[in-house]
Amino acid sequence: MSDASGTGVRERAGGLPLAAVRAAVSGVALWCPDDAPEVTGVVAADLMSDVLVDARPGNVLVTGLVNVQVIRTAAIADLAAVVFARGKAVPADVVDLAQQMKVPVFASDESLFEAAGRLYALFGPGPAEPGARRQA
């Protein structure tokens, strides 16, 4: 497992089904053709540049941003899904792009802190990988 505190990256060797991630954050599927794929970790961030640096393929992104750049970032980084936190309304163009780029998207009323905390608990604590970013 890894923990890069700057963006909240958590990983698990065995992975968990996307359905477990959705349930943990009380997520509502905005577009998700299949919730069985395995999620290998979580990245929680609002800066898409941090996501591109820290996320790994198969991670799920938890963010408070609700725009098309989030979907583009998730597609480029080959993420398993996006969870929009904070109960924000997700515009139709964001969901349309998610469908086009085949990125499952969920909405959660939980704060970014709460959603990330639930996923941290789901993936479990563990030692940081060597070289993982940490904030002092």
MARPA-71057 format. One record per residue: residue in one letter; chain; x, y, z of N, C-alpha, C in turn. Coordinates in pm, 1 decimal, decimal comma, padded with zeros to 6 digits. Layout:
N
+-----+-------+----------+----------+----------+----------+----------+----------+----------+----------+----------+
! res ! chain !      n_X !      n_Y !      n_Z !     ca_X !     ca_Y !     ca_Z !      c_X !      c_Y !      c_Z !
+-----+-------+----------+----------+----------+----------+----------+----------+----------+----------+----------+
!   A !     A !        X !        Y !        Z !        X !        Y !        Z !        X !        Y !        Z !
...
+-----+-------+----------+----------+----------+----------+----------+----------+----------+----------+----------+
//
This chain:
136
+-----+-------+----------+----------+----------+----------+----------+----------+----------+----------+----------+
! res ! chain !      n_X !      n_Y !      n_Z !     ca_X !     ca_Y !     ca_Z !      c_X !      c_Y !      c_Z !
+-----+-------+----------+----------+----------+----------+----------+----------+----------+----------+----------+
!   M !     A !  00083,4 ! -00117,9 !  00000,0 !  00000,0 !  00000,0 !  00000,0 !  00087,3 !  00123,3 !  00000,0 !
!   S !     A !  00036,8 !  00230,3 ! -00055,3 !  00112,8 !  00354,2 ! -00049,3 !  00023,9 !  00465,3 !  00001,8 !
!   D !     A !  00087,5 !  00564,6 !  00060,2 !  00016,7 !  00680,6 !  00110,0 !  00099,7 !  00802,4 !  00075,8 !
!   A !     A !  00056,7 !  00877,1 ! -00022,6 !  00123,5 !  01002,3 ! -00055,0 !  00034,7 !  01112,6 ! -00000,3 !
!   S !     A !  00067,4 !  01160,6 !  00115,9 ! -00019,1 !  01251,8 !  00189,1 ! -00054,5 !  01378,4 !  00113,1 !
!   G !     A !  00028,5 !  01418,5 !  00017,5 ! -00002,1 !  01538,5 ! -00058,8 ! -00132,9 !  01526,8 ! -00134,8 !
!   T !     A ! -00164,2 !  01409,7 ! -00187,1 ! -00287,8 !  01390,9 ! -00261,7 ! -00373,4 !  01279,2 ! -00205,4 !
!   G !     A ! -00329,6 !  01215,1 ! -00103,4 ! -00410,2 !  01110,6 ! -00042,2 ! -00417,1 !  00983,7 ! -00123,0 !
!   V !     A ! -00308,9 !  00941,1 ! -00182,4 ! -00307,9 !  00817,4 ! -00260,7 ! -00301,4 !  00698,6 ! -00166,1 !
!   R !     A ! -00390,7 !  00602,0 ! -00184,6 ! -00389,9 !  00476,1 ! -00108,8 ! -00399,2 !  00364,6 ! -00209,4 !
!   E !     A ! -00321,2 !  00261,0 ! -00188,4 ! -00327,2 !  00146,6 ! -00278,1 ! -00335,3 !  00016,8 ! -00200,5 !
!   R !     A ! -00390,2 ! -00082,7 ! -00265,9 ! -00405,2 ! -00215,7 ! -00207,0 ! -00364,4 ! -00316,1 ! -00313,2 !
!   A !     A ! -00280,7 ! -00409,2 ! -00275,5 ! -00227,2 ! -00505,7 ! -00371,7 ! -00337,8 ! -00585,7 ! -00439,9 !
!   G !     A ! -00436,4 ! -00635,3 ! -00363,9 ! -00539,0 ! -00721,6 ! -00420,9 ! -00651,2 ! -00649,4 ! -00490,8 !
!   G !     A ! -00672,9 ! -00524,4 ! -00459,7 ! -00781,4 ! -00449,5 ! -00521,2 ! -00917,5 ! -00485,5 ! -00463,8 !
!   L !     A ! -01013,5 ! -00402,2 ! -00490,2 ! -01151,3 ! -00420,2 ! -00447,0 ! -01243,8 ! -00388,8 ! -00563,0 !
!   P !     A ! -01363,2 ! -00448,2 ! -00566,8 ! -01455,1 ! -00416,4 ! -00676,5 ! -01503,4 ! -00272,2 ! -00668,2 !
!   L !     A ! -01527,7 ! -00213,6 ! -00782,8 ! -01577,2 ! -00076,6 ! -00790,1 ! -01705,2 ! -00059,7 ! -00708,1 !
!   A !     A ! -01787,1 ! -00163,0 ! -00700,2 ! -01910,7 ! -00157,4 ! -00622,0 ! -01882,2 ! -00130,1 ! -00474,5 !
!   A !     A ! -01773,1 ! -00183,5 ! -00421,0 ! -01738,0 ! -00160,9 ! -00280,6 ! -01698,5 ! -00015,8 ! -00257,1 !
!   V !     A ! -01628,9 !  00042,8 ! -00353,3 ! -01590,9 !  00183,6 ! -00343,9 ! -01715,5 !  00271,0 ! -00345,7 !
!   R !     A ! -01805,9 !  00242,8 ! -00440,1 ! -01930,8 !  00319,8 ! -00450,2 ! -02010,4 !  00311,4 ! -00320,8 !
!   A !     A ! -02021,4 !  00192,8 ! -00264,8 ! -02097,6 !  00174,7 ! -00140,9 ! -02032,6 !  00247,7 ! -00023,8 !
!   A !     A ! -01901,0 !  00247,1 ! -00018,5 ! -01829,7 !  00310,9 !  00093,2 ! -01855,0 !  00461,0 !  00099,9 !
!   V !     A ! -01874,5 !  00524,0 ! -00015,9 ! -01896,0 !  00669,4 ! -00017,8 ! -02043,2 !  00704,4 ! -00039,1 !
!   S !     A ! -02130,4 !  00604,9 ! -00027,4 ! -02273,9 !  00624,1 ! -00052,8 ! -02294,9 !  00691,4 ! -00187,8 !
!   G !     A ! -02223,8 !  00640,6 ! -00286,9 ! -02226,4 !  00702,2 ! -00418,9 ! -02348,0 !  00664,9 ! -00501,0 !
!   V !     A ! -02390,9 !  00760,5 ! -00580,9 ! -02499,5 !  00739,7 ! -00675,8 ! -02434,6 !  00732,2 ! -00813,4 !
!   A !     A ! -02463,2 !  00627,2 ! -00885,8 ! -02404,7 !  00610,4 ! -01018,5 ! -02467,0 !  00709,3 ! -01115,6 !
!   L !     A ! -02383,7 !  00794,3 ! -01175,2 ! -02429,1 !  00884,8 ! -01280,6 ! -02410,6 !  00818,6 ! -01416,3 !
!   W !     A ! -02305,3 !  00738,8 ! -01426,3 ! -02281,9 !  00651,9 ! -01540,7 ! -02185,0 !  00543,7 ! -01497,8 !
!   C !     A ! -02229,7 !  00420,4 ! -01505,0 ! -02144,6 !  00307,9 ! -01466,0 ! -02202,2 !  00180,6 ! -01528,2 !
!   P !     A ! -02150,2 !  00141,2 ! -01644,2 ! -02204,0 !  00022,4 ! -01709,6 ! -02170,5 ! -00107,6 ! -01636,9 !
!   D !     A ! -02066,0 ! -00105,6 ! -01553,9 ! -02023,0 ! -00227,5 ! -01485,0 ! -01949,9 ! -00187,8 ! -01357,1 !
!   D !     A ! -02003,9 ! -00227,6 ! -01241,7 ! -01937,2 ! -00190,0 ! -01115,8 ! -01854,9 ! -00305,7 ! -01057,5 !
!   A !     A ! -01819,5 ! -00403,0 ! -01141,7 ! -01737,6 ! -00515,9 ! -01096,7 ! -01587,0 ! -00494,8 ! -01113,0 !
!   P !     A ! -01541,1 ! -00404,7 ! -01201,7 ! -01395,5 ! -00392,3 ! -01219,1 ! -01322,9 ! -00366,0 ! -01087,7 !
!   E !     A ! -01200,1 ! -00412,9 ! -01084,0 ! -01118,7 ! -00401,9 ! -00963,7 ! -01055,4 ! -00263,4 ! -00953,6 !
!   V !     A ! -01064,1 ! -00206,3 ! -00834,8 ! -01000,3 ! -00079,2 ! -00803,4 ! -00876,9 ! -00111,2 ! -00720,4 !
!   T !     A ! -00763,3 ! -00058,8 ! -00763,1 ! -00637,8 ! -00089,4 ! -00694,5 ! -00597,0 !  00016,0 ! -00593,7 !
!   G !     A ! -00661,0 !  00132,0 ! -00597,1 ! -00624,7 !  00237,5 ! -00503,0 ! -00712,2 !  00359,1 ! -00520,1 !
!   V !     A ! -00680,1 !  00460,0 ! -00442,6 ! -00759,9 !  00582,5 ! -00439,3 ! -00666,8 !  00702,1 ! -00441,4 !
!   V !     A ! -00705,8 !  00803,2 ! -00515,3 ! -00637,5 !  00931,4 ! -00510,0 ! -00744,2 !  01037,3 ! -00485,0 !
!   A !     A ! -00720,8 !  01122,4 ! -00384,8 ! -00815,0 !  01228,1 ! -00350,5 ! -00746,0 !  01361,4 ! -00373,1 !
!   A !     A ! -00797,7 !  01439,6 ! -00467,9 ! -00733,7 !  01566,7 ! -00500,9 ! -00828,5 !  01654,9 ! -00580,3 !
!   D !     A ! -00801,8 !  01784,6 ! -00573,1 ! -00872,2 !  01881,0 ! -00655,9 ! -00780,9 !  01939,0 ! -00763,4 !
!   L !     A ! -00651,0 !  01917,4 ! -00750,5 ! -00556,4 !  01962,8 ! -00852,6 ! -00530,5 !  01848,0 ! -00949,8 !
!   M !     A ! -00575,5 !  01864,2 ! -01071,8 ! -00561,5 !  01756,8 ! -01169,2 ! -00414,4 !  01730,4 ! -01202,5 !
!   S !     A ! -00328,7 !  01829,5 ! -01188,1 ! -00186,4 !  01804,8 ! -01210,1 ! -00131,8 !  01707,9 ! -01105,8 !
!   D !     A ! -00180,4 !  01716,8 ! -00981,3 ! -00139,5 !  01620,7 ! -00878,5 ! -00189,1 !  01480,4 ! -00911,3 !
!   V !     A ! -00308,8 !  01472,1 ! -00965,3 ! -00364,3 !  01342,2 ! -01002,5 ! -00276,7 !  01278,1 ! -01110,3 !
!   L !     A ! -00237,0 !  01356,1 ! -01209,3 ! -00153,7 !  01302,3 ! -01316,6 ! -00018,9 !  01254,4 ! -01265,9 !
!   V !     A !  00032,4 !  01318,6 ! -01161,6 !  00161,9 !  01279,8 ! -01105,7 !  00148,7 !  01157,5 ! -01015,1 !
!   D !     A !  00045,6 !  01153,4 ! -00932,2 !  00038,1 !  01055,2 ! -00824,1 ! -00050,5 !  00932,8 ! -00850,7 !
!   A !     A ! -00151,2 !  00945,9 ! -00934,2 ! -00244,0 !  00834,0 ! -00955,2 ! -00180,3 !  00727,0 ! -01041,7 !
!   R !     A ! -00227,8 !  00606,2 ! -01021,5 ! -00183,7 !  00492,8 ! -01102,1 ! -00305,8 !  00432,3 ! -01171,2 !
!   P !     A ! -00286,3 !  00366,4 ! -01284,0 ! -00399,6 !  00301,5 ! -01350,0 ! -00474,3 !  00210,5 ! -01252,3 !
!   G !     A ! -00607,0 !  00216,4 ! -01258,7 ! -00689,3 !  00135,6 ! -01169,3 ! -00730,3 !  00206,5 ! -01042,6 !
!   N !     A ! -00673,1 !  00323,9 ! -01015,0 ! -00715,1 !  00403,1 ! -00898,5 ! -00850,2 !  00466,9 ! -00926,5 !
!   V !     A ! -00918,6 !  00504,0 ! -00821,8 ! -01040,1 !  00583,9 ! -00833,6 ! -01006,3 !  00723,8 ! -00782,7 !
!   L !     A ! -01058,8 !  00825,2 ! -00848,0 ! -01035,5 !  00964,3 ! -00809,9 ! -01153,9 !  01016,1 ! -00730,9 !
!   V !     A ! -01126,6 !  01075,3 ! -00614,9 ! -01228,6 !  01144,2 ! -00535,9 ! -01194,3 !  01292,0 ! -00543,6 !
!   T !     A ! -01289,5 !  01372,7 ! -00588,2 ! -01263,2 !  01514,6 ! -00606,4 ! -01387,9 !  01598,3 ! -00582,5 !
!   G !     A ! -01364,5 !  01723,5 ! -00552,3 ! -01473,9 !  01819,1 ! -00538,0 ! -01494,9 !  01900,3 ! -00664,5 !
!   L !     A ! -01405,3 !  01886,1 ! -00759,8 ! -01419,9 !  01956,6 ! -00887,4 ! -01523,1 !  01886,3 ! -00973,1 !
!   V !     A ! -01602,5 !  01964,4 ! -01042,3 ! -01706,4 !  01907,1 ! -01127,2 ! -01697,3 !  01975,2 ! -01264,1 !
!   N !     A ! -01604,6 !  01926,6 ! -01345,7 ! -01592,2 !  01979,9 ! -01481,2 ! -01533,4 !  01872,5 ! -01573,0 !
!   V !     A ! -01531,6 !  01903,2 ! -01701,6 ! -01487,1 !  01803,7 ! -01799,0 ! -01338,8 !  01772,2 ! -01786,5 !
!   Q !     A ! -01260,2 !  01862,7 ! -01730,3 ! -01117,4 !  01835,6 ! -01714,7 ! -01093,6 !  01716,9 ! -01621,7 !
!   V !     A ! -01181,6 !  01696,4 ! -01526,4 ! -01169,6 !  01581,6 ! -01436,1 ! -01182,1 !  01451,9 ! -01516,1 !
!   I !     A ! -01277,2 !  01447,5 ! -01605,9 ! -01298,6 !  01327,4 ! -01687,3 ! -01180,1 !  01305,8 ! -01780,6 !
!   R !     A ! -01132,5 !  01412,5 ! -01841,8 ! -01016,3 !  01399,9 ! -01931,0 ! -00894,3 !  01349,3 ! -01855,1 !
!   T !     A ! -00874,1 !  01402,5 ! -01735,0 ! -00762,1 !  01358,9 ! -01651,7 ! -00776,2 !  01211,2 ! -01616,3 !
!   A !     A ! -00896,7 !  01170,5 ! -01577,4 ! -00920,8 !  01030,0 ! -01541,2 ! -00894,5 !  00937,7 ! -01659,5 !
!   A !     A ! -00932,9 !  00979,4 ! -01777,9 ! -00910,4 !  00897,4 ! -01897,2 ! -00761,4 !  00887,4 ! -01928,9 !
!   I !     A ! -00690,8 !  00999,7 ! -01921,4 ! -00546,4 !  00999,8 ! -01949,8 ! -00472,3 !  00910,8 ! -01850,7 !
!   A !     A ! -00512,0 !  00918,1 ! -01722,7 ! -00444,2 !  00841,8 ! -01617,3 ! -00494,8 !  00697,6 ! -01607,6 !
!   D !     A ! -00591,5 !  00660,9 ! -01689,9 ! -00649,0 !  00526,7 ! -01691,8 ! -00705,8 !  00488,2 ! -01554,8 !
!   L !     A ! -00784,0 !  00580,8 ! -01496,6 ! -00843,4 !  00556,9 ! -01365,5 ! -00968,4 !  00470,7 ! -01378,3 !
!   A !     A ! -01000,6 !  00400,8 ! -01270,0 ! -01115,6 !  00310,0 ! -01269,7 ! -01247,9 !  00385,1 ! -01264,8 !
!   A !     A ! -01250,4 !  00502,3 ! -01200,4 ! -01374,5 !  00578,8 ! -01186,6 ! -01344,0 !  00712,8 ! -01121,2 !
!   V !     A ! -01445,7 !  00798,5 ! -01120,8 ! -01439,5 !  00927,3 ! -01052,1 ! -01557,1 !  00935,6 ! -00955,8 !
!   V !     A ! -01528,2 !  00981,8 ! -00833,9 ! -01632,4 !  01010,4 ! -00735,4 ! -01633,7 !  01161,0 ! -00715,0 !
!   F !     A ! -01746,4 !  01224,9 ! -00749,1 ! -01763,4 !  01367,4 ! -00724,4 ! -01819,1 !  01384,3 ! -00584,4 !
!   A !     A ! -01743,1 !  01447,7 ! -00497,2 ! -01782,6 !  01465,5 ! -00357,5 ! -01853,7 !  01599,1 ! -00337,5 !
!   R !     A ! -01895,1 !  01622,6 ! -00214,1 ! -01954,3 !  01749,2 ! -00169,5 ! -02096,3 !  01773,8 ! -00219,3 !
!   G !     A ! -02160,3 !  01673,1 ! -00276,1 ! -02298,9 !  01686,8 ! -00316,8 ! -02322,6 !  01787,3 ! -00427,1 !
!   K !     A ! -02220,5 !  01816,5 ! -00503,5 ! -02234,3 !  01913,6 ! -00612,0 ! -02313,1 !  01853,4 ! -00728,3 !
!   A !     A ! -02388,4 !  01939,5 ! -00795,3 ! -02460,1 !  01896,2 ! -00915,1 ! -02358,1 !  01874,8 ! -01027,0 !
!   V !     A ! -02369,5 !  01763,0 ! -01094,0 ! -02276,6 !  01729,9 ! -01202,3 ! -02344,6 !  01765,5 ! -01334,2 !
!   P !     A ! -02284,8 !  01858,8 ! -01409,3 ! -02345,3 !  01900,2 ! -01535,7 ! -02356,2 !  01784,6 ! -01635,6 !
!   A !     A ! -02454,8 !  01792,8 ! -01721,9 ! -02479,1 !  01688,2 ! -01820,7 ! -02360,1 !  01669,0 ! -01913,9 !
!   D !     A ! -02288,5 !  01777,4 ! -01948,4 ! -02175,1 !  01762,3 ! -02039,6 ! -02062,4 !  01681,0 ! -01977,1 !
!   V !     A ! -02051,8 !  01684,7 ! -01844,6 ! -01950,8 !  01605,0 ! -01775,0 ! -01987,3 !  01456,6 ! -01783,2 !
!   V !     A ! -02113,3 !  01425,6 ! -01759,9 ! -02158,7 !  01285,9 ! -01767,9 ! -02150,5 !  01236,3 ! -01912,0 !
!   D !     A ! -02185,5 !  01321,5 ! -02008,4 ! -02176,1 !  01283,1 ! -02149,7 ! -02032,0 !  01248,4 ! -02188,0 !
!   L !     A ! -01937,3 !  01331,9 ! -02144,0 ! -01797,0 !  01304,6 ! -02175,2 ! -01749,7 !  01177,1 ! -02105,6 !
!   A !     A ! -01796,1 !  01154,8 ! -01983,0 ! -01761,2 !  01031,7 ! -01910,5 ! -01807,1 !  00909,0 ! -01989,3 !
!   Q !     A ! -01926,6 !  00915,4 ! -02044,8 ! -01976,5 !  00805,2 ! -02126,2 ! -01890,8 !  00786,1 ! -02251,1 !
!   Q !     A ! -01857,7 !  00895,6 ! -02318,7 ! -01776,8 !  00888,3 ! -02439,7 ! -01638,6 !  00830,5 ! -02410,9 !
!   M !     A ! -01580,3 !  00869,1 ! -02295,5 ! -01445,1 !  00826,2 ! -02261,7 ! -01444,1 !  00700,3 ! -02175,9 !
!   K !     A ! -01565,3 !  00647,6 ! -02148,6 ! -01581,9 !  00523,0 ! -02073,0 ! -01519,1 !  00530,1 ! -01933,6 !
!   V !     A ! -01549,2 !  00640,5 ! -01863,3 ! -01503,2 !  00660,3 ! -01726,1 ! -01625,8 !  00657,5 ! -01635,3 !
!   P !     A ! -01642,7 !  00554,2 ! -01552,9 ! -01756,1 !  00551,0 ! -01460,2 ! -01751,5 !  00670,3 ! -01364,7 !
!   V !     A ! -01868,2 !  00728,4 ! -01338,1 ! -01874,7 !  00844,1 ! -01248,0 ! -01985,3 !  00824,7 ! -01145,1 !
!   F !     A ! -01954,3 !  00867,8 ! -01022,6 ! -02046,7 !  00859,8 ! -00911,0 ! -02053,7 !  00996,0 ! -00843,2 !
!   A !     A ! -02165,5 !  01021,8 ! -00779,6 ! -02181,5 !  01143,8 ! -00700,6 ! -02203,1 !  01102,4 ! -00555,2 !
!   S !     A ! -02142,1 !  01177,7 ! -00465,3 ! -02155,5 !  01150,7 ! -00322,1 ! -02185,4 !  01281,8 ! -00250,3 !
!   D !     A ! -02275,3 !  01275,9 ! -00154,4 ! -02306,1 !  01393,8 ! -00073,7 ! -02201,9 !  01418,1 !  00034,4 !
!   E !     A ! -02112,8 !  01322,8 !  00053,5 ! -02011,7 !  01336,5 !  00158,2 ! -01907,8 !  01441,5 !  00119,4 !
!   S !     A ! -01847,4 !  01501,5 !  00220,4 ! -01738,2 !  01594,9 !  00194,6 ! -01620,7 !  01517,8 !  00136,3 !
!   L !     A ! -01528,3 !  01588,1 !  00077,8 ! -01409,0 !  01523,6 !  00025,2 ! -01334,4 !  01453,3 !  00137,5 !
!   F !     A ! -01326,7 !  01517,1 !  00252,9 ! -01259,5 !  01460,2 !  00369,0 ! -01326,6 !  01329,6 !  00411,6 !
!   E !     A ! -01459,6 !  01331,0 !  00422,9 ! -01533,1 !  01212,5 !  00466,7 ! -01520,9 !  01098,9 !  00364,8 !
!   A !     A ! -01538,0 !  01130,4 !  00236,7 ! -01529,0 !  01027,2 !  00133,1 ! -01388,8 !  00965,9 !  00130,6 !
!   A !     A ! -01286,6 !  01051,4 !  00136,7 ! -01149,1 !  01000,2 !  00137,3 ! -01123,2 !  00917,9 !  00262,4 !
!   G !     A ! -01176,6 !  00960,6 !  00376,0 ! -01159,5 !  00886,3 !  00500,5 ! -01223,5 !  00748,8 !  00495,2 !
!   R !     A ! -01341,8 !  00741,4 !  00438,2 ! -01409,2 !  00610,6 !  00424,7 ! -01330,0 !  00516,9 !  00333,7 !
!   L !     A ! -01275,2 !  00571,9 !  00228,2 ! -01196,3 !  00488,8 !  00137,1 ! -01062,1 !  00451,2 !  00198,3 !
!   Y !     A ! -01005,7 !  00539,5 !  00277,5 ! -00883,4 !  00505,7 !  00350,5 ! -00911,3 !  00385,9 !  00441,2 !
!   A !     A ! -01024,7 !  00390,7 !  00511,0 ! -01062,3 !  00279,3 !  00599,0 ! -01087,4 !  00151,4 !  00518,1 !
!   L !     A ! -01147,9 !  00165,1 !  00400,9 ! -01177,0 !  00049,1 !  00316,9 ! -01048,1 ! -00016,3 !  00266,4 !
!   F !     A ! -00954,1 !  00064,3 !  00223,3 ! -00828,7 !  00011,5 !  00171,3 ! -00730,0 ! -00021,7 !  00282,3 !
!   G !     A ! -00752,7 !  00031,5 !  00402,3 ! -00671,4 ! -00003,2 !  00518,1 ! -00541,2 !  00072,2 !  00527,0 !
!   P !     A ! -00494,2 !  00089,7 !  00649,1 ! -00366,0 !  00156,7 !  00669,4 ! -00251,9 !  00063,2 !  00630,9 !
!   G !     A ! -00141,7 !  00120,1 !  00599,9 ! -00026,3 !  00039,1 !  00565,6 !  00095,5 !  00126,2 !  00550,0 !
!   P !     A !  00209,9 !  00064,1 !  00539,4 !  00333,6 !  00140,8 !  00525,9 !  00340,8 !  00209,8 !  00390,0 !
!   A !     A !  00406,4 !  00323,4 !  00387,4 !  00424,5 !  00396,1 !  00262,0 !  00529,5 !  00325,5 !  00178,3 !
!   E !     A !  00513,5 !  00331,5 !  00048,0 !  00615,4 !  00278,5 ! -00041,9 !  00738,5 !  00368,3 ! -00032,7 !
!   P !     A !  00855,0 !  00314,0 ! -00054,9 !  00974,5 !  00398,0 ! -00055,3 !  00960,1 !  00511,0 ! -00156,5 !
!   G !     A !  00993,8 !  00630,7 ! -00113,3 !  00988,7 !  00747,0 ! -00202,3 !  00854,5 !  00812,9 ! -00212,7 !
!   A !     A !  00753,7 !  00764,2 ! -00140,5 !  00621,0 !  00827,2 ! -00147,5 !  00627,8 !  00968,4 ! -00089,9 !
!   R !     A !  00552,2 !  01059,0 ! -00152,5 !  00552,5 !  01197,1 ! -00104,7 !  00483,7 !  01205,6 !  00030,7 !
!   R !     A !  00540,5 !  01284,9 !  00117,2 !  00481,4 !  01310,3 !  00248,5 !  00493,2 !  01457,6 !  00278,7 !
!   Q !     A !  00393,0 !  01512,3 !  00343,5 !  00399,7 !  01650,5 !  00388,2 !  00443,2 !  01651,2 !  00533,1 !
!   A !     A !  00527,4 !  01747,0 !  00569,0 !  00574,6 !  01757,1 !  00707,1 !  00470,3 !  01822,6 !  00794,3 !
+-----+-------+----------+----------+----------+----------+----------+----------+----------+----------+----------+
//
